Amino acid sequence: MMANATDSTKILLVSKNPEIIQSTREYLAEEKTLDLVEKEVTTENLFSVIEAVKPDVILLDFNFQDNPFNLVDQVVGEYPKSAVIAILPDDQVVNLDRVVLSGARAFVHFPYEGYKLPITIKRVVELLTRNDRSRKAFAEPGKEKFKHTYTVFSPKGGAGTSTIAANLAIALHEILDEEVLLIDGKHLFGHLALYLNLRTGNSVMDLIAHAGSLDERLIRQVTVRHTSGVDVLPSPTSISEAQGIRPESLFTVLQALQGTFENIIIDGGSNLNENSVTYMDSSDKILLVLNPELASMRDARQFLEVASTLSYPKDKILLILNQAGRKADIKSAEIEDILKVEIFSTIPADENIALSSLNEGVPILLKKSRHPISRAIKKLAKDLVKTRESLEED
């Protein structure tokens, strides 16, 4: 079993490079929870050493042998309980996709940059521990329970995450005729309650305060039912309260919410921090929102690189092109070519309806159900349902 991030994590370095060996020692020397096991590893004794050490994490030098992709695949196949982190020289970064597809959980550049090595190791251990806890929390005899949790996020502010999240929640509720919870994940300056014209003092802080003893009754007392039928969990009204939310408490609250609501939409906003990553960790899909303009594309590309270091599989991220259709926009095909990701959904631009919807506190889907934006979001909801149905059938 993978060690908890706060326990001692056993690490095996697989490298013949003296510089990598020495540098790894130096970077991990002061890390009390990271235990570097010193073993002389060769191509001939590699698997016997892994068998003897039983490491939580294997740091695998990309240049350890001639066929590194095959080696990663072999190690992952033989020792699935050991997380492989690939050490990539700068001239091999072009092979990143192939390394991840081979089964590596993450990668680090060499020479190491700052403290990215210990941070990456701790991140991988934390993510795998959370996944293990989630599987146990949602396990049912003979059946796996799917979470159906989606985080709507954009690394660029103003891309439209709140509009998409709110209207998507309403669309899913209408299509599925099931409960849908909408969470304002923008703890600082979140405006979903305002956008939905909800007058309440309730917020996620009411659940954080009882993170260790949550039950369905308390959860339903805190969440607020919107006229659309969607349940809403607003963001804190106090900045000081929002700043006090810790990721571990938030993760515990999310597990309880997932045990109560089968469908959850999270407005992740545009601020990438420990809490927004916690929302993403707990989601089975991340809806990455971008606009068809250069700055938004640049930010989306950087986020995709970060997502790879967070060990997110490529199919976890769905690209949503918002505010599209204007003459000066970058074309969809060009966006897909640059980002190397297919666009999952396209939502047209109409700043007037979006602004009036916000000012009136009435989501577009309720204000004008046949508007092109409403039709696009309904299609997005239907496509998400199709995606999850195909996963459940598999």
Summary of the structure (lengths in Angstrom):
residues: 394
radius of gyration: 22.4
end to end distance: 25.8
largest distance: 69.7
contacts: 1249
relative contact order: 0.11
helix: 48%
strand: 19%
